[in-house]
Amino acid sequence: QVQLVESGGGLVQAGGSLRLSCAPSRSTSSIKPIGWYRQAPGKQRELVARISSGGSTNYADFVKGRFTISRDNAKNTVYLQMNSLNAEDTAVYYCKGSTLLQSDYWGQGIQVTVSS
């Protein structure tokens, strides 16, 4: 059962932008999206950005100044605005969510492909 749903991925040219969205599959879900990770072929999954319920953010060094994570608490949705994309950003992007009991959940992942 899919607990988190990601959208907004796709194919973009280098230098372009994409905006990813993540929300629970059910509006009554207790899962709160908290961040984005990515996994490129042959590599481990890595943190891209995360955001607290209060809005504090953390970014991986490789996306600082290019990506922005934000949250809409009313919609229980987290966004990842990705600008100045390059080929190294090509990966499957995963949304991570958590509950008050510290249980973690992952989305199915969404492909982002940047053509050079």
The first five atom37 places (N, CA, C, CB, O) and aatype in JSON, in Angstrom:
{
  "aatype": [5, 19, 5, 10, 19, 6, 15, 7, 7, 7, 10, 19, 5, 0, 7, 7, 15, 10, 1, 10, 15, 4, 0, 14, 15, 1, 15, 16, 15, 15, 9, 11, 14, 9, 7, 17, 18, 1, 5, 0, 14, 7, 11, 5, 1, 6, 10, 19, 0, 1, 9, 15, 15, 7, 7, 15, 16, 2, 18, 0, 3, 13, 19, 11, 7, 1, 13, 16, 9, 15, 1, 3, 2, 0, 11, 2, 16, 19, 18, 10, 5, 12, 2, 15, 10, 2, 0, 6, 3, 16, 0, 19, 18, 18, 4, 11, 7, 15, 16, 10, 10, 5, 15, 3, 18, 17, 7, 5, 7, 9, 5, 19, 16, 19, 15, 15],
  "atom_mask": [
    [1, 1, 1, 1, 1],
    [1, 1, 1, 1, 1],
    [1, 1, 1, 1, 1],
    [1, 1, 1, 1, 1],
    [1, 1, 1, 1, 1],
    [1, 1, 1, 1, 1],
    [1, 1, 1, 1, 1],
    [1, 1, 1, 0, 1],
    [1, 1, 1, 0, 1],
    [1, 1, 1, 0, 1],
    [1, 1, 1, 1, 1],
    [1, 1, 1, 1, 1],
    [1, 1, 1, 1, 1],
    [1, 1, 1, 1, 1],
    [1, 1, 1, 0, 1],
    [1, 1, 1, 0, 1],
    [1, 1, 1, 1, 1],
    [1, 1, 1, 1, 1],
    [1, 1, 1, 1, 1],
    [1, 1, 1, 1, 1],
    [1, 1, 1, 1, 1],
    [1, 1, 1, 1, 1],
    [1, 1, 1, 1, 1],
    [1, 1, 1, 1, 1],
    [1, 1, 1, 1, 1],
    [1, 1, 1, 1, 1],
    [1, 1, 1, 1, 1],
    [1, 1, 1, 1, 1],
    [1, 1, 1, 1, 1],
    [1, 1, 1, 1, 1],
    [1, 1, 1, 1, 1],
    [1, 1, 1, 1, 1],
    [1, 1, 1, 1, 1],
    [1, 1, 1, 1, 1],
    [1, 1, 1, 0, 1],
    [1, 1, 1, 1, 1],
    [1, 1, 1, 1, 1],
    [1, 1, 1, 1, 1],
    [1, 1, 1, 1, 1],
    [1, 1, 1, 1, 1],
    [1, 1, 1, 1, 1],
    [1, 1, 1, 0, 1],
    [1, 1, 1, 1, 1],
    [1, 1, 1, 1, 1],
    [1, 1, 1, 1, 1],
    [1, 1, 1, 1, 1],
    [1, 1, 1, 1, 1],
    [1, 1, 1, 1, 1],
    [1, 1, 1, 1, 1],
    [1, 1, 1, 1, 1],
    [1, 1, 1, 1, 1],
    [1, 1, 1, 1, 1],
    [1, 1, 1, 1, 1],
    [1, 1, 1, 0, 1],
    [1, 1, 1, 0, 1],
    [1, 1, 1, 1, 1],
    [1, 1, 1, 1, 1],
    [1, 1, 1, 1, 1],
    [1, 1, 1, 1, 1],
    [1, 1, 1, 1, 1],
    [1, 1, 1, 1, 1],
    [1, 1, 1, 1, 1],
    [1, 1, 1, 1, 1],
    [1, 1, 1, 1, 1],
    [1, 1, 1, 0, 1],
    [1, 1, 1, 1, 1],
    [1, 1, 1, 1, 1],
    [1, 1, 1, 1, 1],
    [1, 1, 1, 1, 1],
    [1, 1, 1, 1, 1],
    [1, 1, 1, 1, 1],
    [1, 1, 1, 1, 1],
    [1, 1, 1, 1, 1],
    [1, 1, 1, 1, 1],
    [1, 1, 1, 1, 1],
    [1, 1, 1, 1, 1],
    [1, 1, 1, 1, 1],
    [1, 1, 1, 1, 1],
    [1, 1, 1, 1, 1],
    [1, 1, 1, 1, 1],
    [1, 1, 1, 1, 1],
    [1, 1, 1, 1, 1],
    [1, 1, 1, 1, 1],
    [1, 1, 1, 1, 1],
    [1, 1, 1, 1, 1],
    [1, 1, 1, 1, 1],
    [1, 1, 1, 1, 1],
    [1, 1, 1, 1, 1],
    [1, 1, 1, 1, 1],
    [1, 1, 1, 1, 1],
    [1, 1, 1, 1, 1],
    [1, 1, 1, 1, 1],
    [1, 1, 1, 1, 1],
    [1, 1, 1, 1, 1],
    [1, 1, 1, 1, 1],
    [1, 1, 1, 1, 1],
    [1, 1, 1, 0, 1],
    [1, 1, 1, 1, 1],
    [1, 1, 1, 1, 1],
    [1, 1, 1, 1, 1],
    [1, 1, 1, 1, 1],
    [1, 1, 1, 1, 1],
    [1, 1, 1, 1, 1],
    [1, 1, 1, 1, 1],
    [1, 1, 1, 1, 1],
    [1, 1, 1, 1, 1],
    [1, 1, 1, 0, 1],
    [1, 1, 1, 1, 1],
    [1, 1, 1, 0, 1],
    [1, 1, 1, 1, 1],
    [1, 1, 1, 1, 1],
    [1, 1, 1, 1, 1],
    [1, 1, 1, 1, 1],
    [1, 1, 1, 1, 1],
    [1, 1, 1, 1, 1],
    [1, 1, 1, 1, 1]
  ],
  "atom_positions": [
    [[0.84, -1.18, 0.0], [0.0, 0.0, 0.0], [0.89, 1.24, 0.0], [-0.96, 0.0, 1.22], [1.77, 1.4, 0.85]],
    [[0.65, 2.12, -0.95], [1.43, 3.33, -1.07], [0.96, 4.33, -0.03], [1.32, 3.93, -2.49], [-0.21, 4.69, 0.01]],
    [[1.89, 4.76, 0.82], [1.54, 5.7, 1.88], [1.81, 7.15, 1.51], [2.3, 5.36, 3.13], [1.12, 8.06, 1.96]],
    [[2.83, 7.34, 0.67], [3.2, 8.68, 0.22], [3.23, 8.69, -1.3], [4.58, 9.11, 0.81], [3.69, 7.74, -1.92]],
    [[2.75, 9.76, -1.87], [2.67, 9.87, -3.32], [3.5, 11.06, -3.78], [1.2, 10.03, -3.79], [3.3, 12.19, -3.35]],
    [[4.45, 10.77, -4.67], [5.29, 11.82, -5.25], [4.79, 12.16, -6.65], [6.79, 11.39, -5.29], [4.23, 11.31, -7.34]],
    [[4.99, 13.39, -7.05], [4.62, 13.83, -8.4], [5.56, 14.93, -8.83], [3.15, 14.3, -8.47], [6.25, 15.54, -8.01]],
    [[5.58, 15.18, -10.14], [6.34, 16.31, -10.68], [7.65, 15.96, -11.34], [0.0, 0.0, 0.0], [8.34, 16.85, -11.85]],
    [[8.02, 14.69, -11.33], [9.28, 14.32, -11.96], [9.16, 14.3, -13.47], [0.0, 0.0, 0.0], [8.12, 14.62, -14.03]],
    [[10.26, 13.91, -14.13], [10.24, 13.81, -15.57], [11.59, 14.08, -16.18], [0.0, 0.0, 0.0], [12.62, 13.99, -15.52]],
    [[11.56, 14.42, -17.46], [12.77, 14.69, -18.23], [12.9, 16.2, -18.45], [12.74, 13.94, -19.59], [11.94, 16.87, -18.83]],
    [[14.08, 16.71, -18.19], [14.32, 18.14, -18.36], [15.74, 18.33, -18.89], [14.1, 18.91, -17.01], [16.62, 17.51, -18.63]],
    [[15.94, 19.41, -19.6], [17.28, 19.71, -20.1], [18.12, 20.33, -19.01], [17.21, 20.65, -21.32], [17.6, 20.91, -18.06]],
    [[19.41, 20.19, -19.14], [20.33, 20.79, -18.18], [20.07, 22.29, -18.1], [21.81, 20.51, -18.58], [19.88, 22.97, -19.11]],
    [[20.07, 22.78, -16.87], [19.76, 24.18, -16.64], [18.29, 24.45, -16.36], [0.0, 0.0, 0.0], [17.92, 25.55, -15.95]],
    [[17.47, 23.44, -16.57], [16.04, 23.59, -16.38], [15.62, 23.38, -14.94], [0.0, 0.0, 0.0], [16.44, 23.22, -14.04]],
    [[14.3, 23.38, -14.74], [13.73, 23.28, -13.4], [12.61, 22.25, -13.36], [13.21, 24.65, -12.95], [11.94, 21.98, -14.36]],
    [[12.42, 21.69, -12.19], [11.29, 20.83, -11.9], [10.84, 21.08, -10.47], [11.65, 19.34, -12.11], [11.63, 21.52, -9.63]],
    [[9.59, 20.8, -10.21], [9.05, 20.92, -8.85], [8.4, 19.62, -8.46], [8.04, 22.09, -8.74], [7.43, 19.18, -9.08]],
    [[8.95, 18.99, -7.44], [8.39, 17.75, -6.93], [7.43, 18.04, -5.78], [9.52, 16.81, -6.47], [7.61, 18.98, -5.01]],
    [[6.41, 17.21, -5.69], [5.44, 17.31, -4.6], [5.3, 15.96, -3.92], [4.06, 17.81, -5.12], [5.47, 14.91, -4.56]],
    [[5.01, 15.97, -2.65], [4.81, 14.73, -1.9], [3.71, 14.95, -0.88], [6.12, 14.28, -1.2], [3.72, 15.91, -0.11]],
    [[2.76, 14.02, -0.88], [1.67, 14.08, 0.09], [1.24, 12.67, 0.44], [0.48, 14.9, -0.47], [1.44, 11.76, -0.36]],
    [[0.65, 12.47, 1.6], [0.13, 11.15, 1.94], [-0.97, 10.75, 0.96], [-0.41, 11.12, 3.38], [-1.67, 11.6, 0.41]],
    [[-1.11, 9.46, 0.75], [-2.11, 8.97, -0.19], [-3.52, 9.15, 0.36], [-1.86, 7.51, -0.51], [-4.48, 9.17, -0.41]],
    [[-3.66, 9.28, 1.67], [-4.96, 9.51, 2.28], [-4.92, 10.81, 3.07], [-5.36, 8.32, 3.2], [-3.96, 11.08, 3.79]],
    [[-5.96, 11.6, 2.93], [-5.99, 12.89, 3.62], [-6.05, 12.75, 5.13], [-7.18, 13.7, 3.15], [-5.71, 13.68, 5.86]],
    [[-6.47, 11.58, 5.6], [-6.58, 11.36, 7.05], [-5.31, 10.73, 7.61], [-7.78, 10.46, 7.36], [-5.25, 10.39, 8.8]],
    [[-4.32, 10.58, 6.78], [-3.08, 9.93, 7.22], [-2.39, 10.72, 8.32], [-2.14, 9.73, 6.04], [-2.44, 11.95, 8.35]],
    [[-1.73, 10.0, 9.22], [-0.94, 10.63, 10.28], [0.51, 10.84, 9.85], [-0.98, 9.8, 11.55], [1.33, 11.34, 10.61]],
    [[0.81, 10.45, 8.63], [2.19, 10.58, 8.14], [2.43, 12.02, 7.68], [2.46, 9.58, 6.97], [1.62, 12.6, 6.96]],
    [[3.54, 12.56, 8.11], [3.92, 13.91, 7.71], [5.18, 13.83, 6.84], [4.16, 14.82, 8.95], [6.22, 13.35, 7.3]],
    [[5.08, 14.29, 5.59], [6.3, 14.31, 4.77], [7.35, 15.2, 5.39], [5.98, 14.79, 3.34], [7.05, 16.3, 5.85]],
    [[8.6, 14.73, 5.41], [9.66, 15.48, 6.08], [10.88, 15.73, 5.22], [10.07, 14.76, 7.31], [11.75, 16.51, 5.61]],
    [[10.97, 15.09, 4.06], [12.16, 15.34, 3.28], [12.23, 14.55, 1.99], [0.0, 0.0, 0.0], [11.38, 13.71, 1.69]],
    [[13.29, 14.86, 1.24], [13.55, 14.21, -0.04], [14.93, 13.56, -0.03], [13.43, 15.23, -1.19], [15.91, 14.12, 0.48]],
    [[14.98, 12.38, -0.59], [16.23, 11.65, -0.8], [16.3, 11.28, -2.27], [16.33, 10.37, 0.12], [15.3, 11.37, -2.99]],
    [[17.48, 10.88, -2.71], [17.58, 10.43, -4.09], [18.58, 9.28, -4.19], [18.01, 11.59, -5.01], [19.46, 9.12, -3.36]],
    [[18.39, 8.5, -5.24], [19.27, 7.37, -5.49], [19.56, 7.29, -6.97], [18.66, 6.06, -4.97], [18.66, 7.08, -7.78]],
    [[20.81, 7.46, -7.32], [21.25, 7.34, -8.7], [21.68, 5.89, -8.95], [22.41, 8.33, -9.01], [21.99, 5.18, -8.0]],
    [[21.69, 5.45, -10.19], [22.09, 4.07, -10.5], [23.47, 3.75, -9.95], [22.07, 3.84, -12.02], [24.43, 4.49, -10.17]],
    [[23.55, 2.64, -9.23], [24.83, 2.21, -8.68], [25.27, 2.94, -7.44], [0.0, 0.0, 0.0], [26.38, 2.71, -6.94]],
    [[24.43, 3.83, -6.92], [24.81, 4.62, -5.74], [23.8, 4.39, -4.61], [24.89, 6.11, -6.08], [22.69, 3.91, -4.83]],
    [[24.23, 4.75, -3.42], [23.34, 4.64, -2.28], [22.36, 5.8, -2.24], [24.14, 4.58, -0.98], [22.59, 6.86, -2.82]],
    [[21.26, 5.56, -1.56], [20.29, 6.63, -1.38], [20.92, 7.71, -0.49], [18.96, 6.09, -0.76], [21.57, 7.4, 0.51]],
    [[20.7, 8.98, -0.86], [21.3, 10.08, -0.12], [20.28, 11.18, 0.16], [22.5, 10.65, -0.89], [19.32, 11.37, -0.59]],
    [[20.51, 11.88, 1.24], [19.64, 12.99, 1.6], [19.81, 14.13, 0.61], [19.94, 13.47, 3.03], [20.93, 14.47, 0.22]],
    [[18.7, 14.71, 0.19], [18.71, 15.9, -0.63], [18.36, 17.12, 0.24], [17.73, 15.76, -1.81], [19.1, 18.09, 0.29]],
    [[17.22, 17.04, 0.91], [16.78, 18.14, 1.76], [15.71, 17.64, 2.71], [16.25, 19.34, 0.9], [14.99, 16.69, 2.4]],
    [[15.61, 18.27, 3.85], [14.55, 17.92, 4.79], [14.05, 19.19, 5.47], [15.06, 16.89, 5.84], [14.74, 20.21, 5.52]],
    [[12.84, 19.09, 5.97], [12.2, 20.24, 6.58], [11.43, 19.79, 7.81], [11.26, 20.95, 5.56], [10.76, 18.75, 7.79]],
    [[11.53, 20.57, 8.86], [10.82, 20.23, 10.09], [9.41, 20.8, 10.03], [11.58, 20.77, 11.33], [9.07, 21.58, 9.15]],
    [[8.59, 20.39, 11.0], [7.23, 20.91, 11.05], [7.22, 22.41, 11.28], [6.43, 20.21, 12.15], [6.28, 23.1, 10.89]],
    [[8.28, 22.92, 11.9], [8.37, 24.35, 12.13], [8.97, 25.12, 10.98], [0.0, 0.0, 0.0], [9.02, 26.35, 11.0]],
    [[9.44, 24.38, 9.95], [9.96, 25.04, 8.77], [11.47, 25.11, 8.67], [0.0, 0.0, 0.0], [11.99, 25.64, 7.69]],
    [[12.19, 24.59, 9.66], [13.64, 24.57, 9.58], [14.08, 23.6, 8.48], [14.26, 24.18, 10.93], [13.5, 22.53, 8.32]],
    [[15.09, 23.99, 7.74], [15.51, 23.19, 6.6], [16.99, 22.8, 6.67], [15.24, 23.94, 5.31], [17.81, 23.49, 7.28]],
    [[17.29, 21.68, 6.05], [18.67, 21.23, 5.87], [18.84, 20.75, 4.44], [19.04, 20.09, 6.88], [17.95, 20.11, 3.88]],
    [[19.98, 21.08, 3.85], [20.25, 20.7, 2.47], [21.59, 19.99, 2.36], [20.23, 21.94, 1.57], [22.53, 20.27, 3.1]],
    [[21.64, 19.06, 1.42], [22.93, 18.49, 1.06], [23.75, 19.57, 0.37], [22.76, 17.23, 0.15], [23.2, 20.44, -0.31]],
    [[25.05, 19.51, 0.54], [25.9, 20.55, -0.05], [25.73, 20.65, -1.56], [27.36, 20.28, 0.28], [25.83, 21.73, -2.14]],
    [[25.47, 19.52, -2.2], [25.44, 19.53, -3.66], [24.18, 20.19, -4.23], [25.54, 18.12, -4.18], [24.08, 20.35, -5.45]],
    [[23.22, 20.56, -3.38], [22.02, 21.23, -3.89], [21.83, 22.62, -3.32], [20.8, 20.4, -3.6], [20.89, 23.33, -3.69]],
    [[22.7, 23.02, -2.42], [22.55, 24.34, -1.81], [22.6, 25.43, -2.87], [23.64, 24.57, -0.77], [23.48, 25.45, -3.74]],
    [[21.64, 26.32, -2.78], [21.56, 27.42, -3.73], [20.79, 27.07, -5.0], [0.0, 0.0, 0.0], [20.48, 27.96, -5.79]],
    [[20.48, 25.79, -5.19], [19.75, 25.38, -6.4], [18.37, 24.82, -6.07], [20.57, 24.34, -7.18], [17.4, 25.06, -6.79]],
    [[18.28, 24.08, -4.99], [17.01, 23.44, -4.6], [16.43, 24.13, -3.38], [17.23, 21.93, -4.31], [17.16, 24.64, -2.53]],
    [[15.11, 24.14, -3.31], [14.42, 24.71, -2.16], [13.31, 23.76, -1.73], [13.84, 26.11, -2.49], [12.46, 23.38, -2.53]],
    [[13.33, 23.39, -0.46], [12.26, 22.55, 0.08], [11.29, 23.45, 0.84], [12.84, 21.43, 1.02], [11.7, 24.39, 1.53]],
    [[10.02, 23.14, 0.72], [9.01, 23.94, 1.41], [7.86, 23.03, 1.83], [8.5, 25.11, 0.5], [7.74, 21.89, 1.37]],
    [[7.04, 23.58, 2.7], [5.93, 22.77, 3.23], [4.65, 23.58, 3.23], [6.25, 22.27, 4.66], [4.66, 24.78, 3.53]],
    [[3.55, 22.93, 2.89], [2.21, 23.51, 3.04], [1.52, 22.68, 4.1], [1.4, 23.52, 1.67], [1.02, 21.59, 3.82]],
    [[1.49, 23.18, 5.32], [0.92, 22.41, 6.43], [-0.57, 22.14, 6.24], [1.15, 23.14, 7.74], [-1.06, 21.09, 6.66]],
    [[-1.27, 23.06, 5.64], [-2.71, 22.87, 5.43], [-2.98, 21.68, 4.52], [-3.34, 24.14, 4.84], [-3.99, 20.99, 4.67]],
    [[-2.08, 21.46, 3.57], [-2.23, 20.35, 2.63], [-1.38, 19.14, 3.02], [-1.86, 20.81, 1.23], [-1.42, 18.11, 2.35]],
    [[-0.61, 19.28, 4.1], [0.3, 18.22, 4.51], [1.15, 17.76, 3.32], [-0.48, 17.03, 5.11], [1.31, 16.57, 3.06]],
    [[1.68, 18.73, 2.61], [2.44, 18.47, 1.39], [3.81, 19.14, 1.49], [1.67, 18.98, 0.14], [3.94, 20.26, 2.0]],
    [[4.81, 18.44, 1.0], [6.16, 18.99, 0.92], [6.55, 19.1, -0.55], [7.18, 18.1, 1.71], [6.24, 18.23, -1.36]],
    [[7.21, 20.19, -0.87], [7.64, 20.45, -2.23], [9.16, 20.52, -2.3], [7.01, 21.75, -2.75], [9.83, 20.84, -1.32]],
    [[9.68, 20.22, -3.48], [11.11, 20.4, -3.73], [11.23, 21.13, -5.07], [11.89, 19.03, -3.75], [11.01, 20.54, -6.13]],
    [[11.56, 22.39, -5.0], [11.8, 23.17, -6.21], [13.26, 22.98, -6.6], [11.47, 24.68, -5.99], [14.17, 23.29, -5.83]],
    [[13.46, 22.48, -7.81], [14.81, 22.17, -8.27], [15.13, 23.05, -9.47], [14.94, 20.67, -8.64], [14.5, 22.95, -10.52]],
    [[16.12, 23.9, -9.31], [16.56, 24.8, -10.38], [17.99, 24.46, -10.79], [16.46, 26.27, -9.93], [18.71, 23.77, -10.07]],
    [[18.37, 24.97, -11.94], [19.74, 24.77, -12.45], [20.13, 23.29, -12.4], [20.75, 25.6, -11.63], [21.22, 22.94, -11.95]],
    [[19.24, 22.46, -12.88], [19.49, 21.02, -12.85], [20.63, 20.65, -13.78], [18.23, 20.25, -13.22], [20.8, 21.25, -14.85]],
    [[21.4, 19.67, -13.38], [22.46, 19.15, -14.23], [22.38, 17.62, -14.27], [23.86, 19.61, -13.71], [21.59, 17.01, -13.56]],
    [[23.2, 17.03, -15.13], [23.11, 15.59, -15.35], [23.33, 14.79, -14.07], [24.12, 15.16, -16.4], [22.79, 13.69, -13.92]],
    [[24.12, 15.33, -13.15], [24.39, 14.63, -11.89], [23.17, 14.57, -10.97], [25.55, 15.31, -11.15], [23.15, 13.82, -9.99]],
    [[22.16, 15.34, -11.29], [20.92, 15.3, -10.5], [19.99, 14.18, -10.96], [20.19, 16.64, -10.6], [18.96, 13.94, -10.33]],
    [[20.35, 13.51, -12.03], [19.53, 12.4, -12.52], [19.5, 11.29, -11.49], [20.07, 11.89, -13.86], [20.55, 10.77, -11.09]],
    [[18.3, 10.93, -11.06], [18.14, 9.92, -10.01], [16.65, 9.66, -9.81], [18.81, 10.38, -8.68], [15.79, 10.34, -10.37]],
    [[16.38, 8.65, -9.0], [15.03, 8.46, -8.5], [14.94, 9.22, -7.18], [14.67, 6.93, -8.32], [15.76, 9.02, -6.28]],
    [[13.96, 10.07, -7.07], [13.78, 10.89, -5.88], [12.68, 10.29, -5.02], [13.44, 12.36, -6.27], [11.6, 9.96, -5.5]],
    [[12.99, 10.14, -3.74], [12.07, 9.53, -2.8], [11.65, 10.53, -1.73], [12.7, 8.29, -2.15], [12.48, 11.28, -1.2]],
    [[10.39, 10.53, -1.44], [9.87, 11.32, -0.33], [9.88, 10.46, 0.92], [8.43, 11.86, -0.64], [9.53, 9.28, 0.88]],
    [[10.28, 11.05, 2.02], [10.27, 10.36, 3.31], [9.27, 11.05, 4.22], [11.69, 10.34, 3.95], [9.18, 12.28, 4.28]],
    [[8.52, 10.23, 4.93], [7.56, 10.77, 5.88], [7.74, 10.12, 7.24], [0.0, 0.0, 0.0], [8.36, 9.06, 7.36]],
    [[7.19, 10.76, 8.24], [7.32, 10.23, 9.58], [6.03, 10.5, 10.35], [8.53, 10.85, 10.31], [5.25, 11.38, 9.99]],
    [[5.84, 9.73, 11.42], [4.69, 9.93, 12.29], [5.18, 10.41, 13.66], [3.85, 8.62, 12.43], [6.38, 10.43, 13.93]],
    [[4.25, 10.79, 14.5], [4.6, 11.23, 15.85], [5.29, 10.13, 16.65], [3.36, 11.71, 16.59], [6.05, 10.41, 17.57]],
    [[5.02, 8.89, 16.28], [5.65, 7.75, 16.96], [6.98, 7.38, 16.32], [4.72, 6.55, 16.95], [7.53, 6.32, 16.59]],
    [[7.48, 8.27, 15.45], [8.8, 8.09, 14.84], [8.86, 6.93, 13.86], [9.83, 7.88, 15.9], [9.94, 6.39, 13.6]],
    [[7.72, 6.53, 13.31], [7.74, 5.52, 12.26], [7.99, 6.21, 10.93], [6.41, 4.72, 12.23], [7.37, 7.23, 10.62]],
    [[8.89, 5.65, 10.15], [9.24, 6.25, 8.86], [8.55, 5.55, 7.72], [10.74, 6.21, 8.65], [8.32, 4.34, 7.74]],
    [[8.21, 6.33, 6.71], [7.57, 5.81, 5.51], [8.24, 6.43, 4.29], [6.05, 6.1, 5.51], [8.76, 7.54, 4.34]],
    [[8.21, 5.67, 3.2], [8.81, 6.14, 1.95], [7.79, 6.09, 0.82], [10.04, 5.29, 1.59], [6.92, 5.22, 0.79]],
    [[7.92, 7.03, -0.09], [7.15, 6.96, -1.31], [7.78, 5.95, -2.25], [0.0, 0.0, 0.0], [8.85, 5.41, -1.98]],
    [[7.1, 5.71, -3.35], [7.6, 4.73, -4.33], [8.76, 5.28, -5.15], [6.48, 4.31, -5.26], [9.47, 4.51, -5.8]],
    [[8.96, 6.56, -5.13], [10.04, 7.16, -5.89], [9.55, 7.69, -7.22], [0.0, 0.0, 0.0], [8.61, 7.16, -7.82]],
    [[10.21, 8.74, -7.68], [9.84, 9.33, -8.96], [11.13, 9.67, -9.71], [8.95, 10.6, -8.76], [12.09, 10.19, -9.14]],
    [[11.13, 9.37, -10.99], [12.32, 9.54, -11.8], [12.5, 10.99, -12.22], [12.27, 8.64, -13.02], [11.56, 11.64, -12.68]],
    [[13.72, 11.47, -12.04], [14.12, 12.78, -12.57], [15.32, 12.52, -13.48], [14.47, 13.81, -11.42], [16.34, 11.99, -13.05]],
    [[15.18, 12.91, -14.73], [16.24, 12.71, -15.7], [16.61, 14.06, -16.31], [15.81, 11.7, -16.81], [15.76, 14.78, -16.83]],
    [[17.89, 14.38, -16.22], [18.39, 15.64, -16.77], [19.28, 15.32, -17.96], [19.16, 16.48, -15.68], [20.3, 14.63, -17.82]],
    [[18.9, 15.82, -19.1], [19.69, 15.58, -20.31], [20.7, 16.71, -20.5], [18.76, 15.46, -21.55], [20.39, 17.89, -20.3]],
    [[21.89, 16.32, -20.89], [22.95, 17.32, -21.05], [23.11, 17.73, -22.51], [24.28, 16.78, -20.53], [23.96, 18.56, -22.82]]
  ]
}
